[in-house]
Amino acid sequence: MANYETVSAKISPELKEKINKYNIPVSETIRQALEEEVRKKEVEDLVRRAKELKPLFDKFTTEEVVKMIREDRER
């Protein structure tokens, strides 16, 4: 069985009533929402890092990159 951590959140009584009324699966819903938020943050981080590296990549021409890839494949 996988290891899991427990997280908690305080919600209003009104929200709790609606969750119960509509039979919303709380754990699954929270897990999905958190996974989606993490994916968004990972993409934001990758975009930020790519922007930081852009000046480095701008130093290479397309031909140089193709040549490096070919040389690497031959090794």
WOCOR-V983254 format. One line per field, one symbol per residue. ss: DSSP state (A for helix, B for strand, O for the rest). phi: phi as a letter, one per 30 degrees, with the letter a starting at -180 (. if undefined). burial: b if it has 16 or more other C-alpha atoms within 10 Angstrom, else e. A space follows every 50 residues. Layout:
ss = ???
phi = ???
burial = ???
//
This chain:
ss = OOOOOOOOOOOOAAAAAAAAAOOOOAAAAAAAAAAAAAAAAAAAAAAAAA AAAAAAAOOOOAAAAAAAAAAAAAO
phi = .ddbccbbbcbdeddeddedechdddddddedddddddeddddedddddd dddeeddddcdedddeddddddddd
burial = eeeeeeeeeeeeeeeeeeeeeeeeeeeeeeeeeeeeeeeeeeeeeeeeee eeeeeeeeeeeeeeeeeeeeeeeee
//
